Structure formats: C-alpha cells, structure tokens
Amino acid sequence: MTTPIVNELDDTSKRIIEIITEKLNSTIDSVRHYINKLKKQNIIKHEGSTKAGKWVVMQ
C-alpha cells in the first residue's frame, strides 16, 4: 500500500489526501495512517504551510 501512496505524492505533490483516497479507492484514515508511517520512515516529508505546502519524496 505504501508504494502507490508514494507514487501519488510524487506525481501530485500539491494534491490533498482526499484526492489520493479516491484515486487509490481507499479510506481517508487508511491513507493518513500510511502517510504517517512513511513520514516516520523518512520516506516523505511535508514542506511549507498546511495550505500552500507540498509533499516531498525523499528517495
């Protein structure tokens, strides 16, 4: 599950979690869970403000 999320964040770094859930046919809670997991593993990070920030894939 984490690889599709990384791909989506990499391709659409400015999109919101809700769009990713629709694209992956998953729940918001599930995507948030995996995003938090990826952040703890230093695979992704969020830069900037909540509204104007973007996701950065570290790998």
PyMOL Python script that loads the backbone (N, CA, C, O; Angstrom):
from pymol import cmd

cmd.read_pdbstr("""\
ATOM      1  N   MET A   1       0.827  -1.206   0.000  1.00  0.00           N
ATOM      2  CA  MET A   1       0.000   0.000   0.000  1.00  0.00           C
ATOM      3  C   MET A   1       0.861   1.257   0.000  1.00  0.00           C
ATOM      4  O   MET A   1       0.463   2.269  -0.577  1.00  0.00           O
ATOM      5  N   THR A   2       2.022   1.217   0.627  1.00  0.00           N
ATOM      6  CA  THR A   2       2.816   2.439   0.730  1.00  0.00           C
ATOM      7  C   THR A   2       3.369   2.901  -0.611  1.00  0.00           C
ATOM      8  O   THR A   2       3.478   4.106  -0.838  1.00  0.00           O
ATOM      9  N   THR A   3       3.722   1.980  -1.508  1.00  0.00           N
ATOM     10  CA  THR A   3       4.285   2.369  -2.798  1.00  0.00           C
ATOM     11  C   THR A   3       3.306   3.178  -3.638  1.00  0.00           C
ATOM     12  O   THR A   3       3.713   4.195  -4.199  1.00  0.00           O
ATOM     13  N   PRO A   4       2.026   2.781  -3.758  1.00  0.00           N
ATOM     14  CA  PRO A   4       1.099   3.631  -4.520  1.00  0.00           C
ATOM     15  C   PRO A   4       0.949   5.018  -3.916  1.00  0.00           C
ATOM     16  O   PRO A   4       0.786   5.995  -4.647  1.00  0.00           O
ATOM     17  N   ILE A   5       1.002   5.117  -2.596  1.00  0.00           N
ATOM     18  CA  ILE A   5       0.883   6.423  -1.946  1.00  0.00           C
ATOM     19  C   ILE A   5       2.097   7.275  -2.281  1.00  0.00           C
ATOM     20  O   ILE A   5       1.954   8.456  -2.601  1.00  0.00           O
ATOM     21  N   VAL A   6       3.283   6.696  -2.212  1.00  0.00           N
ATOM     22  CA  VAL A   6       4.495   7.443  -2.561  1.00  0.00           C
ATOM     23  C   VAL A   6       4.415   7.903  -4.007  1.00  0.00           C
ATOM     24  O   VAL A   6       4.759   9.045  -4.312  1.00  0.00           O
ATOM     25  N   ASN A   7       3.965   7.032  -4.900  1.00  0.00           N
ATOM     26  CA  ASN A   7       3.846   7.411  -6.312  1.00  0.00           C
ATOM     27  C   ASN A   7       2.867   8.558  -6.498  1.00  0.00           C
ATOM     28  O   ASN A   7       3.136   9.492  -7.254  1.00  0.00           O
ATOM     29  N   GLU A   8       1.743   8.492  -5.816  1.00  0.00           N
ATOM     30  CA  GLU A   8       0.747   9.559  -5.922  1.00  0.00           C
ATOM     31  C   GLU A   8       1.282  10.865  -5.353  1.00  0.00           C
ATOM     32  O   GLU A   8       1.080  11.925  -5.945  1.00  0.00           O
ATOM     33  N   LEU A   9       1.960  10.802  -4.211  1.00  0.00           N
ATOM     34  CA  LEU A   9       2.512  12.017  -3.614  1.00  0.00           C
ATOM     35  C   LEU A   9       3.600  12.597  -4.501  1.00  0.00           C
ATOM     36  O   LEU A   9       3.731  13.816  -4.610  1.00  0.00           O
ATOM     37  N   ASP A  10       4.379  11.733  -5.134  1.00  0.00           N
ATOM     38  CA  ASP A  10       5.438  12.192  -6.011  1.00  0.00           C
ATOM     39  C   ASP A  10       4.861  12.840  -7.264  1.00  0.00           C
ATOM     40  O   ASP A  10       5.340  13.888  -7.696  1.00  0.00           O
ATOM     41  N   ASP A  11       3.842  12.227  -7.848  1.00  0.00           N
ATOM     42  CA  ASP A  11       3.240  12.743  -9.073  1.00  0.00           C
ATOM     43  C   ASP A  11       2.359  13.962  -8.827  1.00  0.00           C
ATOM     44  O   ASP A  11       2.265  14.844  -9.680  1.00  0.00           O
ATOM     45  N   THR A  12       1.725  14.012  -7.682  1.00  0.00           N
ATOM     46  CA  THR A  12       0.733  15.058  -7.405  1.00  0.00           C
ATOM     47  C   THR A  12       1.011  15.670  -6.043  1.00  0.00           C
ATOM     48  O   THR A  12       0.146  15.678  -5.167  1.00  0.00           O
ATOM     49  N   SER A  13       2.215  16.179  -5.871  1.00  0.00           N
ATOM     50  CA  SER A  13       2.660  16.590  -4.550  1.00  0.00           C
ATOM     51  C   SER A  13       1.823  17.693  -3.923  1.00  0.00           C
ATOM     52  O   SER A  13       1.881  17.879  -2.707  1.00  0.00           O
ATOM     53  N   LYS A  14       1.056  18.421  -4.698  1.00  0.00           N
ATOM     54  CA  LYS A  14       0.266  19.506  -4.125  1.00  0.00           C
ATOM     55  C   LYS A  14      -1.191  19.105  -3.906  1.00  0.00           C
ATOM     56  O   LYS A  14      -1.978  19.912  -3.412  1.00  0.00           O
ATOM     57  N   ARG A  15      -1.560  17.894  -4.258  1.00  0.00           N
ATOM     58  CA  ARG A  15      -2.947  17.457  -4.093  1.00  0.00           C
ATOM     59  C   ARG A  15      -3.209  17.053  -2.657  1.00  0.00           C
ATOM     60  O   ARG A  15      -2.286  16.737  -1.907  1.00  0.00           O
ATOM     61  N   ILE A  16      -4.454  17.065  -2.291  1.00  0.00           N
ATOM     62  CA  ILE A  16      -4.841  16.749  -0.923  1.00  0.00           C
ATOM     63  C   ILE A  16      -5.122  15.259  -0.759  1.00  0.00           C
ATOM     64  O   ILE A  16      -5.332  14.536  -1.732  1.00  0.00           O
ATOM     65  N   ILE A  17      -5.119  14.826   0.486  1.00  0.00           N
ATOM     66  CA  ILE A  17      -5.290  13.414   0.813  1.00  0.00           C
ATOM     67  C   ILE A  17      -6.586  12.851   0.247  1.00  0.00           C
ATOM     68  O   ILE A  17      -6.619  11.698  -0.183  1.00  0.00           O
ATOM     69  N   GLU A  18      -7.641  13.638   0.239  1.00  0.00           N
ATOM     70  CA  GLU A  18      -8.921  13.142  -0.252  1.00  0.00           C
ATOM     71  C   GLU A  18      -8.854  12.708  -1.712  1.00  0.00           C
ATOM     72  O   GLU A  18      -9.501  11.735  -2.097  1.00  0.00           O
ATOM     73  N   ILE A  19      -8.083  13.414  -2.522  1.00  0.00           N
ATOM     74  CA  ILE A  19      -7.943  13.050  -3.929  1.00  0.00           C
ATOM     75  C   ILE A  19      -7.200  11.720  -4.051  1.00  0.00           C
ATOM     76  O   ILE A  19      -7.540  10.885  -4.889  1.00  0.00           O
ATOM     77  N   ILE A  20      -6.185  11.533  -3.210  1.00  0.00           N
ATOM     78  CA  ILE A  20      -5.426  10.283  -3.228  1.00  0.00           C
ATOM     79  C   ILE A  20      -6.319   9.117  -2.820  1.00  0.00           C
ATOM     80  O   ILE A  20      -6.222   8.035  -3.399  1.00  0.00           O
ATOM     81  N   THR A  21      -7.185   9.320  -1.835  1.00  0.00           N
ATOM     82  CA  THR A  21      -8.073   8.235  -1.409  1.00  0.00           C
ATOM     83  C   THR A  21      -9.003   7.815  -2.538  1.00  0.00           C
ATOM     84  O   THR A  21      -9.262   6.626  -2.726  1.00  0.00           O
ATOM     85  N   GLU A  22      -9.499   8.779  -3.279  1.00  0.00           N
ATOM     86  CA  GLU A  22     -10.372   8.454  -4.411  1.00  0.00           C
ATOM     87  C   GLU A  22      -9.606   7.689  -5.489  1.00  0.00           C
ATOM     88  O   GLU A  22     -10.107   6.707  -6.038  1.00  0.00           O
ATOM     89  N   LYS A  23      -8.405   8.141  -5.784  1.00  0.00           N
ATOM     90  CA  LYS A  23      -7.609   7.512  -6.825  1.00  0.00           C
ATOM     91  C   LYS A  23      -7.208   6.084  -6.461  1.00  0.00           C
ATOM     92  O   LYS A  23      -7.162   5.209  -7.326  1.00  0.00           O
ATOM     93  N   LEU A  24      -6.918   5.850  -5.182  1.00  0.00           N
ATOM     94  CA  LEU A  24      -6.497   4.521  -4.731  1.00  0.00           C
ATOM     95  C   LEU A  24      -7.658   3.691  -4.213  1.00  0.00           C
ATOM     96  O   LEU A  24      -7.469   2.556  -3.775  1.00  0.00           O
ATOM     97  N   ASN A  25      -8.855   4.250  -4.261  1.00  0.00           N
ATOM     98  CA  ASN A  25     -10.050   3.561  -3.766  1.00  0.00           C
ATOM     99  C   ASN A  25      -9.835   3.065  -2.331  1.00  0.00           C
ATOM    100  O   ASN A  25     -10.031   1.888  -2.028  1.00  0.00           O
ATOM    101  N   SER A  26      -9.432   3.983  -1.469  1.00  0.00           N
ATOM    102  CA  SER A  26      -9.138   3.672  -0.073  1.00  0.00           C
ATOM    103  C   SER A  26      -9.880   4.654   0.817  1.00  0.00           C
ATOM    104  O   SER A  26     -10.616   5.514   0.333  1.00  0.00           O
ATOM    105  N   THR A  27      -9.680   4.519   2.126  1.00  0.00           N
ATOM    106  CA  THR A  27     -10.314   5.450   3.057  1.00  0.00           C
ATOM    107  C   THR A  27      -9.324   6.539   3.452  1.00  0.00           C
ATOM    108  O   THR A  27      -8.110   6.363   3.347  1.00  0.00           O
ATOM    109  N   ILE A  28      -9.858   7.654   3.904  1.00  0.00           N
ATOM    110  CA  ILE A  28      -9.013   8.764   4.355  1.00  0.00           C
ATOM    111  C   ILE A  28      -8.142   8.318   5.518  1.00  0.00           C
ATOM    112  O   ILE A  28      -6.949   8.619   5.558  1.00  0.00           O
ATOM    113  N   ASP A  29      -8.741   7.596   6.469  1.00  0.00           N
ATOM    114  CA  ASP A  29      -7.968   7.130   7.629  1.00  0.00           C
ATOM    115  C   ASP A  29      -6.825   6.209   7.217  1.00  0.00           C
ATOM    116  O   ASP A  29      -5.735   6.280   7.783  1.00  0.00           O
ATOM    117  N   SER A  30      -7.068   5.353   6.245  1.00  0.00           N
ATOM    118  CA  SER A  30      -6.032   4.440   5.781  1.00  0.00           C
ATOM    119  C   SER A  30      -4.877   5.203   5.134  1.00  0.00           C
ATOM    120  O   SER A  30      -3.711   4.922   5.413  1.00  0.00           O
ATOM    121  N   VAL A  31      -5.195   6.154   4.283  1.00  0.00           N
ATOM    122  CA  VAL A  31      -4.150   6.941   3.621  1.00  0.00           C
ATOM    123  C   VAL A  31      -3.377   7.758   4.646  1.00  0.00           C
ATOM    124  O   VAL A  31      -2.150   7.829   4.578  1.00  0.00           O
ATOM    125  N   ARG A  32      -4.068   8.370   5.585  1.00  0.00           N
ATOM    126  CA  ARG A  32      -3.381   9.133   6.641  1.00  0.00           C
ATOM    127  C   ARG A  32      -2.456   8.236   7.452  1.00  0.00           C
ATOM    128  O   ARG A  32      -1.343   8.633   7.799  1.00  0.00           O
ATOM    129  N   HIS A  33      -2.919   7.022   7.755  1.00  0.00           N
ATOM    130  CA  HIS A  33      -2.099   6.062   8.507  1.00  0.00           C
ATOM    131  C   HIS A  33      -0.802   5.775   7.755  1.00  0.00           C
ATOM    132  O   HIS A  33       0.281   5.836   8.337  1.00  0.00           O
ATOM    133  N   TYR A  34      -0.910   5.461   6.458  1.00  0.00           N
ATOM    134  CA  TYR A  34       0.283   5.144   5.683  1.00  0.00           C
ATOM    135  C   TYR A  34       1.167   6.360   5.454  1.00  0.00           C
ATOM    136  O   TYR A  34       2.389   6.223   5.398  1.00  0.00           O
ATOM    137  N   ILE A  35       0.588   7.533   5.322  1.00  0.00           N
ATOM    138  CA  ILE A  35       1.395   8.746   5.195  1.00  0.00           C
ATOM    139  C   ILE A  35       2.192   8.985   6.472  1.00  0.00           C
ATOM    140  O   ILE A  35       3.375   9.322   6.411  1.00  0.00           O
ATOM    141  N   ASN A  36       1.556   8.814   7.625  1.00  0.00           N
ATOM    142  CA  ASN A  36       2.276   8.955   8.890  1.00  0.00           C
ATOM    143  C   ASN A  36       3.393   7.928   9.000  1.00  0.00           C
ATOM    144  O   ASN A  36       4.480   8.241   9.485  1.00  0.00           O
ATOM    145  N   LYS A  37       3.134   6.716   8.557  1.00  0.00           N
ATOM    146  CA  LYS A  37       4.147   5.669   8.571  1.00  0.00           C
ATOM    147  C   LYS A  37       5.330   6.051   7.675  1.00  0.00           C
ATOM    148  O   LYS A  37       6.488   5.878   8.055  1.00  0.00           O
ATOM    149  N   LEU A  38       5.025   6.573   6.481  1.00  0.00           N
ATOM    150  CA  LEU A  38       6.078   6.995   5.560  1.00  0.00           C
ATOM    151  C   LEU A  38       6.878   8.175   6.109  1.00  0.00           C
ATOM    152  O   LEU A  38       8.087   8.262   5.897  1.00  0.00           O
ATOM    153  N   LYS A  39       6.201   9.082   6.815  1.00  0.00           N
ATOM    154  CA  LYS A  39       6.914  10.217   7.432  1.00  0.00           C
ATOM    155  C   LYS A  39       7.867   9.718   8.509  1.00  0.00           C
ATOM    156  O   LYS A  39       8.997  10.198   8.596  1.00  0.00           O
ATOM    157  N   LYS A  40       7.438   8.767   9.331  1.00  0.00           N
ATOM    158  CA  LYS A  40       8.295   8.224  10.395  1.00  0.00           C
ATOM    159  C   LYS A  40       9.508   7.494   9.825  1.00  0.00           C
ATOM    160  O   LYS A  40      10.569   7.465  10.449  1.00  0.00           O
ATOM    161  N   GLN A  41       9.351   6.907   8.640  1.00  0.00           N
ATOM    162  CA  GLN A  41      10.445   6.198   7.989  1.00  0.00           C
ATOM    163  C   GLN A  41      11.322   7.139   7.150  1.00  0.00           C
ATOM    164  O   GLN A  41      12.249   6.689   6.476  1.00  0.00           O
ATOM    165  N   ASN A  42      11.028   8.433   7.195  1.00  0.00           N
ATOM    166  CA  ASN A  42      11.765   9.446   6.428  1.00  0.00           C
ATOM    167  C   ASN A  42      11.761   9.177   4.930  1.00  0.00           C
ATOM    168  O   ASN A  42      12.742   9.448   4.237  1.00  0.00           O
ATOM    169  N   ILE A  43      10.652   8.643   4.441  1.00  0.00           N
ATOM    170  CA  ILE A  43      10.496   8.420   3.011  1.00  0.00           C
ATOM    171  C   ILE A  43       9.865   9.654   2.370  1.00  0.00           C
ATOM    172  O   ILE A  43      10.189  10.008   1.236  1.00  0.00           O
ATOM    173  N   ILE A  44       8.968  10.299   3.098  1.00  0.00           N
ATOM    174  CA  ILE A  44       8.333  11.530   2.615  1.00  0.00           C
ATOM    175  C   ILE A  44       8.372  12.577   3.720  1.00  0.00           C
ATOM    176  O   ILE A  44       8.555  12.254   4.893  1.00  0.00           O
ATOM    177  N   LYS A  45       8.199  13.831   3.330  1.00  0.00           N
ATOM    178  CA  LYS A  45       8.033  14.900   4.311  1.00  0.00           C
ATOM    179  C   LYS A  45       7.174  15.991   3.690  1.00  0.00           C
ATOM    180  O   LYS A  45       7.065  16.093   2.468  1.00  0.00           O
ATOM    181  N   HIS A  46       6.579  16.786   4.530  1.00  0.00           N
ATOM    182  CA  HIS A  46       5.742  17.885   4.063  1.00  0.00           C
ATOM    183  C   HIS A  46       6.505  19.173   4.300  1.00  0.00           C
ATOM    184  O   HIS A  46       6.972  19.436   5.408  1.00  0.00           O
ATOM    185  N   GLU A  47       6.625  19.965   3.262  1.00  0.00           N
ATOM    186  CA  GLU A  47       7.320  21.249   3.363  1.00  0.00           C
ATOM    187  C   GLU A  47       6.321  22.377   3.187  1.00  0.00           C
ATOM    188  O   GLU A  47       5.411  22.295   2.361  1.00  0.00           O
ATOM    189  N   GLY A  48       6.495  23.413   3.956  1.00  0.00           N
ATOM    190  CA  GLY A  48       5.645  24.585   3.828  1.00  0.00           C
ATOM    191  C   GLY A  48       4.430  24.514   4.721  1.00  0.00           C
ATOM    192  O   GLY A  48       4.306  23.632   5.570  1.00  0.00           O
ATOM    193  N   SER A  49       3.542  25.456   4.511  1.00  0.00           N
ATOM    194  CA  SER A  49       2.345  25.546   5.344  1.00  0.00           C
ATOM    195  C   SER A  49       1.333  24.470   4.961  1.00  0.00           C
ATOM    196  O   SER A  49       1.454  23.823   3.921  1.00  0.00           O
ATOM    197  N   THR A  50       0.348  24.297   5.808  1.00  0.00           N
ATOM    198  CA  THR A  50      -0.681  23.295   5.560  1.00  0.00           C
ATOM    199  C   THR A  50      -1.421  23.583   4.265  1.00  0.00           C
ATOM    200  O   THR A  50      -1.726  22.662   3.507  1.00  0.00           O
ATOM    201  N   LYS A  51      -1.706  24.818   4.010  1.00  0.00           N
ATOM    202  CA  LYS A  51      -2.486  25.179   2.831  1.00  0.00           C
ATOM    203  C   LYS A  51      -1.645  25.259   1.556  1.00  0.00           C
ATOM    204  O   LYS A  51      -2.072  24.791   0.501  1.00  0.00           O
ATOM    205  N   ALA A  52      -0.475  25.840   1.650  1.00  0.00           N
ATOM    206  CA  ALA A  52       0.328  26.085   0.458  1.00  0.00           C
ATOM    207  C   ALA A  52       1.523  25.148   0.339  1.00  0.00           C
ATOM    208  O   ALA A  52       2.291  25.256  -0.618  1.00  0.00           O
ATOM    209  N   GLY A  53       1.699  24.228   1.290  1.00  0.00           N
ATOM    210  CA  GLY A  53       2.843  23.332   1.282  1.00  0.00           C
ATOM    211  C   GLY A  53       2.727  22.228   0.260  1.00  0.00           C
ATOM    212  O   GLY A  53       1.733  22.124  -0.459  1.00  0.00           O
ATOM    213  N   LYS A  54       3.766  21.397   0.203  1.00  0.00           N
ATOM    214  CA  LYS A  54       3.765  20.285  -0.718  1.00  0.00           C
ATOM    215  C   LYS A  54       4.472  19.093  -0.089  1.00  0.00           C
ATOM    216  O   LYS A  54       5.258  19.248   0.846  1.00  0.00           O
ATOM    217  N   TRP A  55       4.188  17.909  -0.607  1.00  0.00           N
ATOM    218  CA  TRP A  55       4.837  16.681  -0.162  1.00  0.00           C
ATOM    219  C   TRP A  55       6.107  16.482  -0.958  1.00  0.00           C
ATOM    220  O   TRP A  55       6.133  16.716  -2.166  1.00  0.00           O
ATOM    221  N   VAL A  56       7.160  16.050  -0.284  1.00  0.00           N
ATOM    222  CA  VAL A  56       8.439  15.772  -0.936  1.00  0.00           C
ATOM    223  C   VAL A  56       8.797  14.319  -0.676  1.00  0.00           C
ATOM    224  O   VAL A  56       8.805  13.869   0.470  1.00  0.00           O
ATOM    225  N   VAL A  57       9.094  13.586  -1.742  1.00  0.00           N
ATOM    226  CA  VAL A  57       9.548  12.191  -1.626  1.00  0.00           C
ATOM    227  C   VAL A  57      11.052  12.218  -1.476  1.00  0.00           C
ATOM    228  O   VAL A  57      11.757  12.742  -2.338  1.00  0.00           O
ATOM    229  N   MET A  58      11.547  11.657  -0.388  1.00  0.00           N
ATOM    230  CA  MET A  58      12.972  11.748  -0.047  1.00  0.00           C
ATOM    231  C   MET A  58      13.838  10.772  -0.841  1.00  0.00           C
ATOM    232  O   MET A  58      15.036  11.011  -0.991  1.00  0.00           O
ATOM    233  N   GLN A  59      13.278   9.701  -1.345  1.00  0.00           N
ATOM    234  CA  GLN A  59      14.093   8.693  -2.034  1.00  0.00           C
ATOM    235  C   GLN A  59      14.321   9.040  -3.469  1.00  0.00           C
ATOM    236  O   GLN A  59      14.987   8.293  -4.186  1.00  0.00           O
TER     237      GLN A  59
END
""", "prot")
cmd.dss("prot")
cmd.show_as("cartoon", "prot")
cmd.util.cbc("prot")
cmd.orient("prot")
